[in-house]
């Protein structure tokens, strides 16, 4: 669909006679309509006449125009889709999620901890609090899933993907 065609259709709504006629069709008022305005609306796909000569508005034309100009949907991996669902502005919306989805989120969080580095519990808590107020539950999930290990009050990354 060309930009010219879109401008032509939108231009119909800029003209007083056609916008009034279109509005009346939308409201179901079909009497006393301007034949010239109906012809213009039909040419732009905004009005249609049935076999009985009854006119109706065709607002679905706007959807067609939008679809024709819309950019193709961005292809997301399953992991990206889960992260977009459960992380809003970098914060977890909930901890209550299916295990497979929780693992995706936990692996993402585990990447913040460098392999081979030992972290005091206080530093781990600060990092996890950035994601969710219940940082203790988040820490427990990371340990239970083998992404973090603990000895005393010292933690280190023990699993999850590693960037190379």
Secondary structure, DSSP 8 states (H G I E B T S, - for coil): --HHHHHHHHHHTTSHHHHHHHHHHHTT--TT--HHHHHHHHHTTSEEE-TTS-EEE-THHHHHHHHHHS-------HHHHHHHHHEETTEES-S---HHHHHHHHHHHHTTS-TT-EEEHHHHHHHHHTT-S-HHHHHHHHHHTTSEEEETTEEEE-SS----
